[in-house]
Amino acid sequence: MYYGVVLSTCYGNVEKISIKSESRIYEWENLFMIKSESGTLETVQTSLSGKVESLEVQEGDYVIPGMVLAYIKEDLFVTGSD
């Protein structure tokens, strides 16, 4: 099994979480929306597809660049975008 991480891209607050623990995600799906300190909404995506192992943040949490937002158990099969 391969495990991947989804990381924060900026300083700010988690506005929206579009995934749930144990749910399946696909490449380039919108996973998190973070309201940056400058007031812009940043979309967090990943190049992974697989199952969400755990969510490490909740809506309203303050995050910093590089902070782990979620762990993903990666699928090893080829997807339509490969």
Secondary structure, DSSP 8 states (H G I E B T S, - for coil): -EEEEEE--SSEEEEEE---TT-EE-TT---EEEEETTS-EEEE--S--EEEEEE---TT-EE-TT-EEEEEEE--S--TT-
